Amino acid sequence: FTPLAHSLGLNGIQIQGNNFGLTPTVLIGTYPCTVFNRTHHLIACRTAVGSGQGLAVVVAVGSISTQAPHPTFSYDPPFITSVSPLSYGTKGGATIHVKGGNFGIDAAVQLNNNPVTVLTRNHTDVTFL
């Protein structure tokens, strides 16, 4: 299956195997993967919004489930394209805006290894004090 996906989800992945039955369900970590096509040997599903790396892929048919032995699934890592302002006076209190991508749904922000107060966040923007 596809090893990486951006944090917004909706990436199509395929899982190959056997005995997938008529109504399989798929979890990637704790995130559902919406099945849109399936045979007894192949499942195609769309990833949910999420974040993380090394997530287990689990297919369930009825009360029986199995975990893919490898590879595990990872959402693409976050990246930063801009930070503003780039400098501020020593008195502090600046609101910092970070733009980029794949920030996920629970982005943690640190400045010099210290947690900061996040004001807003989404997959492409984070604002903090």
FILODO-109485 format. One record per residue: x negated, y negated, z of N, C-alpha, C in turn; chain; residue number from 0. Coordinates in nm, 3 decimals. Example, Ala and Ser with C-alpha at 12.3 -4.5 7.8 and 13.67 -1.06 7.14 Angstrom:
! residues 2
n_east -1.319&n_north 0.569&n_up 0.780&ca_east -1.230&ca_north 0.450&ca_up 0.780&c_east -1.320&c_north 0.330&c_up 0.780&chaine A&num 0;
n_east -1.285&n_north 0.225&n_up 0.708&ca_east -1.367&ca_north 0.106&ca_up 0.714&c_east -1.290&c_north -0.003&c_up 0.787&chaine A&num 1;
This chain:
! residues 129
n_east -0.082&n_north 0.119&n_up 0.000&ca_east 0.000&ca_north 0.000&ca_up 0.000&c_east -0.086&c_north -0.124&c_up 0.000&chaine A&num 0;
n_east -0.022&n_north -0.238&n_up -0.022&ca_east -0.093&ca_north -0.365&ca_up -0.027&c_east -0.155&c_north -0.395&c_up 0.109&chaine A&num 1;
n_east -0.287&n_north -0.419&n_up 0.117&ca_east -0.349&ca_north -0.439&ca_up 0.248&c_east -0.333&c_north -0.578&c_up 0.307&chaine A&num 2;
n_east -0.304&n_north -0.683&n_up 0.226&ca_east -0.293&ca_north -0.819&ca_up 0.277&c_east -0.169&c_north -0.888&c_up 0.224&chaine A&num 3;
n_east -0.115&n_north -0.981&n_up 0.303&ca_east 0.002&ca_north -1.059&ca_up 0.260&c_east 0.001&c_north -1.192&c_up 0.331&chaine A&num 4;
n_east 0.051&n_north -1.297&n_up 0.265&ca_east 0.055&ca_north -1.426&ca_up 0.333&c_east 0.162&c_north -1.425&c_up 0.441&chaine A&num 5;
n_east 0.150&n_north -1.515&n_up 0.538&ca_east 0.233&ca_north -1.511&ca_up 0.658&c_east 0.380&c_north -1.545&c_up 0.632&chaine A&num 6;
n_east 0.413&n_north -1.600&n_up 0.516&ca_east 0.552&ca_north -1.632&ca_up 0.485&c_east 0.634&c_north -1.509&c_up 0.451&chaine A&num 7;
n_east 0.568&n_north -1.396&n_up 0.434&ca_east 0.640&ca_north -1.273&ca_up 0.402&c_east 0.683&c_north -1.267&c_up 0.256&chaine A&num 8;
n_east 0.776&n_north -1.180&n_up 0.227&ca_east 0.833&ca_north -1.156&ca_up 0.094&c_east 0.733&c_north -1.098&c_up -0.005&chaine A&num 9;
n_east 0.624&n_north -1.043&n_up 0.043&ca_east 0.531&ca_north -0.973&ca_up -0.043&c_east 0.582&c_north -0.831&c_up -0.064&chaine A&num 10;
n_east 0.583&n_north -0.787&n_up -0.188&ca_east 0.625&ca_north -0.651&ca_up -0.215&c_east 0.511&c_north -0.554&c_up -0.191&chaine A&num 11;
n_east 0.537&n_north -0.449&n_up -0.118&ca_east 0.437&ca_north -0.345&ca_up -0.098&c_east 0.498&c_north -0.210&c_up -0.135&chaine A&num 12;
n_east 0.414&n_north -0.116&n_up -0.167&ca_east 0.458&ca_north 0.020&ca_up -0.198&c_east 0.392&c_north 0.116&c_up -0.103&chaine A&num 13;
n_east 0.470&n_north 0.214&n_up -0.059&ca_east 0.420&ca_north 0.317&ca_up 0.031&c_east 0.446&c_north 0.450&c_up -0.036&chaine A&num 14;
n_east 0.343&n_north 0.530&n_up -0.051&ca_east 0.357&ca_north 0.660&ca_up -0.114&c_east 0.353&c_north 0.769&c_up -0.009&chaine A&num 15;
n_east 0.429&n_north 0.874&n_up -0.030&ca_east 0.432&ca_north 0.986&ca_up 0.062&c_east 0.535&c_north 1.088&c_up 0.016&chaine A&num 16;
n_east 0.594&n_north 1.158&n_up 0.110&ca_east 0.693&ca_north 1.261&ca_up 0.079&c_east 0.807&c_north 1.258&c_up 0.178&chaine A&num 17;
n_east 0.922&n_north 1.308&n_up 0.133&ca_east 1.039&ca_north 1.328&ca_up 0.218&c_east 1.090&c_north 1.199&c_up 0.280&chaine A&num 18;
n_east 1.096&n_north 1.092&n_up 0.200&ca_east 1.144&ca_north 0.964&ca_up 0.251&c_east 1.296&c_north 0.957&c_up 0.263&chaine A&num 19;
n_east 1.368&n_north 1.054&n_up 0.212&ca_east 1.513&ca_north 1.061&ca_up 0.230&c_east 1.588&c_north 0.950&c_up 0.159&chaine A&num 20;
n_east 1.716&n_north 0.933&n_up 0.200&ca_east 1.803&ca_north 0.837&ca_up 0.133&c_east 1.802&c_north 0.698&c_up 0.194&chaine A&num 21;
n_east 1.773&n_north 0.688&n_up 0.323&ca_east 1.779&ca_north 0.558&ca_up 0.390&c_east 1.659&c_north 0.535&c_up 0.482&chaine A&num 22;
n_east 1.540&n_north 0.529&n_up 0.426&ca_east 1.422&ca_north 0.507&ca_up 0.511&c_east 1.418&c_north 0.362&c_up 0.562&chaine A&num 23;
n_east 1.357&n_north 0.344&n_up 0.677&ca_east 1.327&ca_north 0.209&ca_up 0.728&c_east 1.177&c_north 0.199&c_up 0.747&chaine A&num 24;
n_east 1.125&n_north 0.077&n_up 0.736&ca_east 0.981&ca_north 0.055&ca_up 0.745&c_east 0.955&c_north -0.058&c_up 0.844&chaine A&num 25;
n_east 0.859&n_north -0.036&n_up 0.931&ca_east 0.809&ca_north -0.141&ca_up 1.021&c_east 0.660&c_north -0.161&c_up 0.993&chaine A&num 26;
n_east 0.619&n_north -0.287&n_up 0.991&ca_east 0.478&ca_north -0.322&ca_up 0.984&c_east 0.448&c_north -0.390&c_up 1.116&chaine A&num 27;
n_east 0.380&n_north -0.320&n_up 1.204&ca_east 0.369&ca_north -0.366&ca_up 1.342&c_east 0.509&c_north -0.367&c_up 1.399&chaine A&num 28;
n_east 0.556&n_north -0.482&n_up 1.444&ca_east 0.694&ca_north -0.494&ca_up 1.493&c_east 0.785&c_north -0.563&c_up 1.391&chaine A&num 29;
n_east 0.730&n_north -0.596&n_up 1.272&ca_east 0.805&ca_north -0.668&ca_up 1.171&c_east 0.873&c_north -0.571&c_up 1.074&chaine A&num 30;
n_east 1.003&n_north -0.592&n_up 1.046&ca_east 1.069&ca_north -0.506&ca_up 0.947&c_east 1.020&c_north -0.536&c_up 0.807&chaine A&num 31;
n_east 1.015&n_north -0.433&n_up 0.725&ca_east 0.983&ca_north -0.448&ca_up 0.584&c_east 1.109&c_north -0.403&c_up 0.510&chaine A&num 32;
n_east 1.175&n_north -0.495&n_up 0.440&ca_east 1.305&ca_north -0.468&ca_up 0.380&c_east 1.290&c_north -0.380&c_up 0.256&chaine A&num 33;
n_east 1.346&n_north -0.260&n_up 0.263&ca_east 1.337&ca_north -0.165&ca_up 0.152&c_east 1.428&c_north -0.212&c_up 0.039&chaine A&num 34;
n_east 1.372&n_north -0.226&n_up -0.082&ca_east 1.453&ca_north -0.265&ca_up -0.197&c_east 1.453&c_north -0.159&c_up -0.306&chaine A&num 35;
n_east 1.370&n_north -0.058&n_up -0.294&ca_east 1.370&ca_north 0.054&ca_up -0.388&c_east 1.305&c_north 0.172&c_up -0.318&chaine A&num 36;
n_east 1.353&n_north 0.291&n_up -0.347&ca_east 1.294&ca_north 0.408&ca_up -0.284&c_east 1.326&c_north 0.533&c_up -0.364&chaine A&num 37;
n_east 1.236&n_north 0.628&n_up -0.355&ca_east 1.258&ca_north 0.765&ca_up -0.400&c_east 1.214&c_north 0.852&c_up -0.282&chaine A&num 38;
n_east 1.216&n_north 0.982&n_up -0.300&ca_east 1.169&ca_north 1.070&ca_up -0.192&c_east 1.017&c_north 1.062&c_up -0.175&chaine A&num 39;
n_east 0.947&n_north 0.999&n_up -0.272&ca_east 0.801&ca_north 0.993&ca_up -0.269&c_east 0.744&c_north 0.852&c_up -0.267&chaine A&num 40;
n_east 0.829&n_north 0.750&n_up -0.282&ca_east 0.780&ca_north 0.613&ca_up -0.293&c_east 0.881&c_north 0.517&c_up -0.231&chaine A&num 41;
n_east 0.831&n_north 0.423&n_up -0.152&ca_east 0.914&ca_north 0.317&ca_up -0.095&c_east 0.856&c_north 0.184&c_up -0.140&chaine A&num 42;
n_east 0.942&n_north 0.094&n_up -0.187&ca_east 0.903&ca_north -0.044&ca_up -0.216&c_east 0.980&c_north -0.132&c_up -0.119&chaine A&num 43;
n_east 0.906&n_north -0.219&n_up -0.048&ca_east 0.973&ca_north -0.306&ca_up 0.049&c_east 0.907&c_north -0.442&c_up 0.048&chaine A&num 44;
n_east 0.979&n_north -0.541&n_up 0.105&ca_east 0.929&ca_north -0.678&ca_up 0.115&c_east 0.895&c_north -0.708&c_up 0.261&chaine A&num 45;
n_east 0.776&n_north -0.762&n_up 0.280&ca_east 0.732&ca_north -0.792&ca_up 0.416&c_east 0.812&c_north -0.907&c_up 0.476&chaine A&num 46;
n_east 0.820&n_north -0.907&n_up 0.606&ca_east 0.885&ca_north -1.014&ca_up 0.680&c_east 0.783&c_north -1.124&c_up 0.710&chaine A&num 47;
n_east 0.832&n_north -1.239&n_up 0.752&ca_east 0.744&ca_north -1.343&ca_up 0.803&c_east 0.667&c_north -1.283&c_up 0.920&chaine A&num 48;
n_east 0.537&n_north -1.306&n_up 0.924&ca_east 0.461&ca_north -1.249&ca_up 1.034&c_east 0.316&c_north -1.291&c_up 1.032&chaine A&num 49;
n_east 0.240&n_north -1.235&n_up 1.123&ca_east 0.097&ca_north -1.261&ca_up 1.131&c_east 0.033&c_north -1.144&c_up 1.203&chaine A&num 50;
n_east -0.096&n_north -1.131&n_up 1.183&ca_east -0.170&ca_north -1.026&ca_up 1.252&c_east -0.253&c_north -0.944&c_up 1.157&chaine A&num 51;
n_east -0.338&n_north -0.863&n_up 1.215&ca_east -0.422&ca_north -0.775&ca_up 1.135&c_east -0.427&c_north -0.637&c_up 1.199&chaine A&num 52;
n_east -0.453&n_north -0.538&n_up 1.118&ca_east -0.460&ca_north -0.401&ca_up 1.167&c_east -0.327&c_north -0.348&c_up 1.216&chaine A&num 53;
n_east -0.217&n_north -0.393&n_up 1.154&ca_east -0.084&ca_north -0.352&ca_up 1.198&c_east -0.048&c_north -0.214&c_up 1.143&chaine A&num 54;
n_east 0.011&n_north -0.132&n_up 1.227&ca_east 0.053&ca_north 0.002&ca_up 1.185&c_east 0.172&c_north -0.008&c_up 1.091&chaine A&num 55;
n_east 0.176&n_north 0.081&n_up 0.993&ca_east 0.290&ca_north 0.093&ca_up 0.901&c_east 0.364&c_north 0.220&c_up 0.939&chaine A&num 56;
n_east 0.490&n_north 0.206&n_up 0.977&ca_east 0.569&ca_north 0.319&ca_up 1.024&c_east 0.692&c_north 0.334&c_up 0.936&chaine A&num 57;
n_east 0.715&n_north 0.455&n_up 0.885&ca_east 0.834&ca_north 0.487&ca_up 0.806&c_east 0.920&c_north 0.579&c_up 0.892&chaine A&num 58;
n_east 1.049&n_north 0.545&n_up 0.900&ca_east 1.144&ca_north 0.628&ca_up 0.975&c_east 1.256&c_north 0.673&c_up 0.883&chaine A&num 59;
n_east 1.290&n_north 0.799&n_up 0.895&ca_east 1.404&ca_north 0.856&ca_up 0.824&c_east 1.488&c_north 0.923&c_up 0.931&chaine A&num 60;
n_east 1.605&n_north 0.865&n_up 0.958&ca_east 1.686&ca_north 0.914&ca_up 1.068&c_east 1.610&c_north 0.895&c_up 1.199&chaine A&num 61;
n_east 1.601&n_north 1.003&n_up 1.276&ca_east 1.533&ca_north 0.994&ca_up 1.407&c_east 1.386&c_north 1.036&c_up 1.398&chaine A&num 62;
n_east 1.337&n_north 1.063&n_up 1.276&ca_east 1.199&ca_north 1.107&ca_up 1.259&c_east 1.117&c_north 0.992&c_up 1.200&chaine A&num 63;
n_east 1.004&n_north 0.963&n_up 1.260&ca_east 0.918&ca_north 0.857&ca_up 1.208&c_east 0.775&c_north 0.908&c_up 1.196&chaine A&num 64;
n_east 0.701&n_north 0.843&n_up 1.107&ca_east 0.561&ca_north 0.875&ca_up 1.089&c_east 0.483&c_north 0.747&c_up 1.065&chaine A&num 65;
n_east 0.362&n_north 0.745&n_up 1.113&ca_east 0.276&ca_north 0.627&ca_up 1.096&c_east 0.171&c_north 0.659&c_up 0.990&chaine A&num 66;
n_east 0.153&n_north 0.564&n_up 0.898&ca_east 0.048&ca_north 0.581&ca_up 0.797&c_east -0.087&c_north 0.589&c_up 0.868&chaine A&num 67;
n_east -0.168&n_north 0.691&n_up 0.835&ca_east -0.296&ca_north 0.705&ca_up 0.905&c_east -0.394&c_north 0.593&c_up 0.874&chaine A&num 68;
n_east -0.389&n_north 0.543&n_up 0.753&ca_east -0.473&ca_north 0.433&ca_up 0.710&c_east -0.436&c_north 0.400&c_up 0.568&chaine A&num 69;
n_east -0.459&n_north 0.290&n_up 0.513&ca_east -0.512&ca_north 0.175&ca_up 0.584&c_east -0.403&c_north 0.107&c_up 0.665&chaine A&num 70;
n_east -0.442&n_north 0.027&n_up 0.758&ca_east -0.345&ca_north -0.054&ca_up 0.829&c_east -0.317&c_north -0.178&c_up 0.746&chaine A&num 71;
n_east -0.213&n_north -0.253&n_up 0.784&ca_east -0.170&ca_north -0.370&ca_up 0.709&c_east -0.214&c_north -0.496&c_up 0.781&chaine A&num 72;
n_east -0.258&n_north -0.596&n_up 0.705&ca_east -0.298&ca_north -0.724&ca_up 0.764&c_east -0.238&c_north -0.838&c_up 0.684&chaine A&num 73;
n_east -0.185&n_north -0.938&n_up 0.755&ca_east -0.147&ca_north -1.062&ca_up 0.691&c_east -0.275&c_north -1.140&c_up 0.663&chaine A&num 74;
n_east -0.273&n_north -1.221&n_up 0.559&ca_east -0.390&ca_north -1.303&ca_up 0.525&c_east -0.428&c_north -1.389&c_up 0.645&chaine A&num 75;
n_east -0.557&n_north -1.414&n_up 0.664&ca_east -0.599&ca_north -1.500&ca_up 0.775&c_east -0.563&c_north -1.646&c_up 0.749&chaine A&num 76;
n_east -0.548&n_north -1.725&n_up 0.855&ca_east -0.518&ca_north -1.867&ca_up 0.836&c_east -0.637&c_north -1.940&c_up 0.774&chaine A&num 77;
n_east -0.606&n_north -2.052&n_up 0.707&ca_east -0.712&ca_north -2.137&ca_up 0.653&c_east -0.672&c_north -2.283&c_up 0.671&chaine A&num 78;
n_east -0.771&n_north -2.371&n_up 0.683&ca_east -0.749&ca_north -2.514&ca_up 0.703&c_east -0.797&c_north -2.589&c_up 0.580&chaine A&num 79;
n_east -0.712&n_north -2.680&n_up 0.529&ca_east -0.750&ca_north -2.763&ca_up 0.414&c_east -0.778&c_north -2.907&c_up 0.455&chaine A&num 80;
n_east -0.718&n_north -2.954&n_up 0.564&ca_east -0.746&ca_north -3.090&ca_up 0.609&c_east -0.710&c_north -3.107&c_up 0.756&chaine A&num 81;
n_east -0.779&n_north -3.202&n_up 0.819&ca_east -0.754&ca_north -3.242&ca_up 0.957&c_east -0.754&c_north -3.394&c_up 0.960&chaine A&num 82;
n_east -0.654&n_north -3.453&n_up 1.026&ca_east -0.654&ca_north -3.599&ca_up 1.038&c_east -0.597&c_north -3.639&c_up 1.174&chaine A&num 83;
n_east -0.650&n_north -3.742&n_up 1.236&ca_east -0.770&ca_north -3.814&ca_up 1.195&c_east -0.894&c_north -3.729&c_up 1.222&chaine A&num 84;
n_east -1.004&n_north -3.762&n_up 1.155&ca_east -1.129&ca_north -3.690&ca_up 1.173&c_east -1.207&c_north -3.740&c_up 1.295&chaine A&num 85;
n_east -1.174&n_north -3.859&n_up 1.340&ca_east -1.238&ca_north -3.910&ca_up 1.462&c_east -1.137&c_north -3.998&c_up 1.534&chaine A&num 86;
n_east -1.162&n_north -4.020&n_up 1.663&ca_east -1.072&ca_north -4.101&ca_up 1.745&c_east -1.153&c_north -4.153&c_up 1.863&chaine A&num 87;
n_east -1.109&n_north -4.260&n_up 1.922&ca_east -1.179&ca_north -4.320&ca_up 2.037&c_east -1.190&c_north -4.225&c_up 2.154&chaine A&num 88;
n_east -1.276&n_north -4.258&n_up 2.245&ca_east -1.303&ca_north -4.173&ca_up 2.361&c_east -1.189&c_north -4.169&c_up 2.462&chaine A&num 89;
n_east -1.091&n_north -4.259&n_up 2.445&ca_east -0.979&ca_north -4.259&ca_up 2.541&c_east -0.886&c_north -4.140&c_up 2.524&chaine A&num 90;
n_east -0.896&n_north -4.068&n_up 2.411&ca_east -0.812&ca_north -3.951&ca_up 2.388&c_east -0.669&c_north -3.988&c_up 2.354&chaine A&num 91;
n_east -0.581&n_north -3.891&n_up 2.355&ca_east -0.440&ca_north -3.914&ca_up 2.330&c_east -0.400&c_north -3.914&c_up 2.183&chaine A&num 92;
n_east -0.491&n_north -3.880&n_up 2.094&ca_east -0.459&ca_north -3.880&ca_up 1.951&c_east -0.369&c_north -3.762&c_up 1.914&chaine A&num 93;
n_east -0.278&n_north -3.785&n_up 1.823&ca_east -0.201&ca_north -3.678&ca_up 1.764&c_east -0.279&c_north -3.629&c_up 1.642&chaine A&num 94;
n_east -0.312&n_north -3.501&n_up 1.640&ca_east -0.393&ca_north -3.443&ca_up 1.534&c_east -0.303&c_north -3.361&c_up 1.441&chaine A&num 95;
n_east -0.322&n_north -3.379&n_up 1.310&ca_east -0.246&ca_north -3.305&ca_up 1.209&c_east -0.342&c_north -3.212&c_up 1.135&chaine A&num 96;
n_east -0.307&n_north -3.085&n_up 1.130&ca_east -0.388&ca_north -2.986&ca_up 1.059&c_east -0.302&c_north -2.927&c_up 0.949&chaine A&num 97;
n_east -0.355&n_north -2.928&n_up 0.826&ca_east -0.286&ca_north -2.869&ca_up 0.711&c_east -0.367&c_north -2.750&c_up 0.663&chaine A&num 98;
n_east -0.297&n_north -2.652&n_up 0.610&ca_east -0.362&ca_north -2.532&ca_up 0.559&c_east -0.259&c_north -2.429&c_up 0.520&chaine A&num 99;
n_east -0.280&n_north -2.308&n_up 0.561&ca_east -0.186&ca_north -2.202&ca_up 0.526&c_east -0.203&c_north -2.080&c_up 0.614&chaine A&num 100;
n_east -0.102&n_north -1.995&n_up 0.608&ca_east -0.099&ca_north -1.868&ca_up 0.683&c_east -0.113&c_north -1.888&c_up 0.833&chaine A&num 101;
n_east -0.054&n_north -1.997&n_up 0.885&ca_east -0.061&ca_north -2.021&ca_up 1.029&c_east 0.031&c_north -1.927&c_up 1.108&chaine A&num 102;
n_east 0.119&n_north -1.857&n_up 1.039&ca_east 0.204&ca_north -1.761&ca_up 1.107&c_east 0.314&c_north -1.826&c_up 1.189&chaine A&num 103;
n_east 0.377&n_north -1.745&n_up 1.270&ca_east 0.491&ca_north -1.793&ca_up 1.347&c_east 0.455&c_north -1.829&c_up 1.490&chaine A&num 104;
n_east 0.333&n_north -1.799&n_up 1.530&ca_east 0.295&ca_north -1.828&ca_up 1.668&c_east 0.149&c_north -1.874&c_up 1.675&chaine A&num 105;
n_east 0.115&n_north -1.968&n_up 1.588&ca_east -0.023&ca_north -2.016&ca_up 1.581&c_east -0.068&c_north -2.075&c_up 1.714&chaine A&num 106;
n_east -0.181&n_north -2.027&n_up 1.763&ca_east -0.243&ca_north -2.085&ca_up 1.881&c_east -0.350&c_north -2.182&c_up 1.834&chaine A&num 107;
n_east -0.360&n_north -2.296&n_up 1.901&ca_east -0.456&ca_north -2.398&ca_up 1.861&c_east -0.549&c_north -2.427&c_up 1.977&chaine A&num 108;
n_east -0.678&n_north -2.434&n_up 1.945&ca_east -0.778&ca_north -2.470&ca_up 2.045&c_east -0.868&c_north -2.577&c_up 1.987&chaine A&num 109;
n_east -0.916&n_north -2.663&n_up 2.073&ca_east -1.012&ca_north -2.767&ca_up 2.036&c_east -1.132&c_north -2.750&c_up 2.128&chaine A&num 110;
n_east -1.247&n_north -2.718&n_up 2.072&ca_east -1.366&ca_north -2.684&ca_up 2.152&c_east -1.336&c_north -2.574&c_up 2.253&chaine A&num 111;
n_east -1.268&n_north -2.471&n_up 2.207&ca_east -1.232&ca_north -2.353&ca_up 2.289&c_east -1.136&c_north -2.384&c_up 2.404&chaine A&num 112;
n_east -1.068&n_north -2.499&n_up 2.398&ca_east -0.969&ca_north -2.535&ca_up 2.499&c_east -0.831&c_north -2.539&c_up 2.435&chaine A&num 113;
n_east -0.731&n_north -2.475&n_up 2.496&ca_east -0.595&ca_north -2.482&ca_up 2.441&c_east -0.544&c_north -2.626&c_up 2.438&chaine A&num 114;
n_east -0.462&n_north -2.658&n_up 2.340&ca_east -0.404&ca_north -2.791&ca_up 2.328&c_east -0.252&c_north -2.780&c_up 2.330&chaine A&num 115;
n_east -0.185&n_north -2.893&n_up 2.345&ca_east -0.040&ca_north -2.897&ca_up 2.343&c_east 0.007&c_north -2.908&c_up 2.199&chaine A&num 116;
n_east 0.071&n_north -2.802&n_up 2.149&ca_east 0.122&ca_north -2.802&ca_up 2.011&c_east 0.258&c_north -2.872&c_up 2.011&chaine A&num 117;
n_east 0.271&n_north -2.972&n_up 1.924&ca_east 0.397&ca_north -3.046&ca_up 1.912&c_east 0.488&c_north -2.982&c_up 1.807&chaine A&num 118;
n_east 0.433&n_north -2.951&n_up 1.691&ca_east 0.509&ca_north -2.885&ca_up 1.585&c_east 0.417&c_north -2.786&c_up 1.515&chaine A&num 119;
n_east 0.478&n_north -2.684&n_up 1.456&ca_east 0.401&ca_north -2.587&ca_up 1.379&c_east 0.492&c_north -2.517&c_up 1.279&chaine A&num 120;
n_east 0.435&n_north -2.486&n_up 1.165&ca_east 0.498&ca_north -2.397&ca_up 1.067&c_east 0.384&c_north -2.327&c_up 0.994&chaine A&num 121;
n_east 0.411&n_north -2.265&n_up 0.883&ca_east 0.309&ca_north -2.185&ca_up 0.815&c_east 0.199&c_north -2.267&c_up 0.749&chaine A&num 122;
n_east 0.225&n_north -2.397&n_up 0.729&ca_east 0.127&ca_north -2.480&ca_up 0.658&c_east 0.082&c_north -2.604&c_up 0.733&chaine A&num 123;
n_east 0.146&n_north -2.636&n_up 0.846&ca_east 0.113&ca_north -2.759&ca_up 0.921&c_east 0.121&c_north -2.732&c_up 1.070&chaine A&num 124;
n_east 0.027&n_north -2.791&n_up 1.144&ca_east 0.030&ca_north -2.788&ca_up 1.290&c_east -0.001&c_north -2.930&c_up 1.338&chaine A&num 125;
n_east 0.076&n_north -2.978&n_up 1.435&ca_east 0.052&ca_north -3.108&ca_up 1.497&c_east 0.035&c_north -3.085&c_up 1.646&chaine A&num 126;
n_east -0.070&n_north -3.144&n_up 1.703&ca_east -0.095&ca_north -3.124&ca_up 1.845&c_east -0.158&c_north -3.249&c_up 1.905&chaine A&num 127;
n_east -0.157&n_north -3.251&n_up 2.039&ca_east -0.222&ca_north -3.360&ca_up 2.114&c_east -0.360&c_north -3.318&c_up 2.155&chaine A&num 128;
